[in-house]
């Protein structure tokens, strides 16, 4: 997907269907955001992502790590169990070397996003 210029918001309603990660061609850290349905990703409420739930690197370091970003490859993963028994799931490909930080992620509650004009795929919405 390609955004509509600056300050794009990419909404994720759930994990990629069929294991197909979305490729985002023009993500800009600090300007664009990725928002994830809080309940679908195992969070009890919306809001800013707690820093302890974000990890830079190729895998989770502890049980709190839910979003893992590998800047070298540009791959963003979700790991429901942190470094537990479950595997991490590739959810987005931002491009090798693309900057990405915890504050680029927000958790939303679907009722708050209802009615927004959007471009949608099976598992993702672009506003």
N, C-alpha and C positions, 0 to 999 in steps of 0.2 A: 504494500500500500504506500501511497505517496500522499502526504498531507496537502492542505490547501494553502500553503504559505507558512507564515510564522504563527506561533502559539496554537498549535494543533493539540487536540486531546484524543488519544486512542483509548477507547473503552473496551475492556475484556469482560464478557458476561460469564465466561467459564474457560476451562482448559481447552486448548485446540482440539477440534474434532478430528478423530483419526490420526492423532499425533502430528498433524501438519502445522508447523509453526508459521506465523505470519512474518513476512519480510517487510520491514518499514524502511523506505529508501532515503528518508530525509529527516530523521530524528535529530533535534538539537537540544542538548541538555540545558536546563535552566530556562528554556523557552517552551518546549513541548512537554506534555505530560502523558503518562500512561496511567489509566485508572482501571482498577480491578474490582469486580463485584465482591464485596467483603465476604458475604456468606458463601459464595461459590468457591472462594479460595481459603475458607476455614477461619475467617476472622469474625469476631462477634459484633463489630461496629465499623462504621466508615471513619474517614479522616486521614491524617498524615500517617505514613508508614513509620512505625517505630524503627529507629536506626538498628536495633538489635536483630531485626528481621531481614536485613540486607547484608550481603556478603560480596565483596569483589574477589574474583578468582574463578576457579573451575569447579569448585564443590563447596558444600556447606561445611563450616567448621564446628558448629554446635547445633543443638536441637532448636534454637530460636531462629536460625537462618531459614528464611522461606524463599526469598528472591536472591538468586545468585547471578552475578553479571561477570562475564569473561570479556574484558575490554579488548584483548588481543584478537579474539574471533568476532566479537560483537554479539555473542549469543546470550540471551536472557533466559534463565531457567527458573522454574518454580519447584520447590521441594516441600511437600506437605508435612513431612516428618523431620525436617532439618537433616541432620546427619544420621538419621535412623535407618531402618531396614528398607524403606521405600526408595525408589529411584527418583532422581530429579527429572523434570519434564521440560524440554525445550519449548518455550512459548513464543519467543520473538527473536528475529535476527535483525540487528540494527546496522551491521556492517563493521568489518574489522577496524579497530581503532576509534570507534565512535564513543565519545564520552557519555557516561550515564551514571547517575548517583541516586541514592535513596530518596532524596527530595524530588526526584522526577516521577515517583510513584505515589499515587493516592488510592485509598480504598473508598469505594462509593457504595451507597445503598440504592438499589434500582429505582425506588420510588422518587428519589431526588433527581434522577437522570431522565425520568419519563417525559415524553413530549419534545425531546431535543431533536432537531433536524440532523440527520446522520446519513453517512455512507456506511453500509454494513456488509460484512461477510458472515459466514455461519457462526463464528465465535467472537467476532470483533466488530466494534462500531467506531467510525471516525467522525468527530464533530469538527 
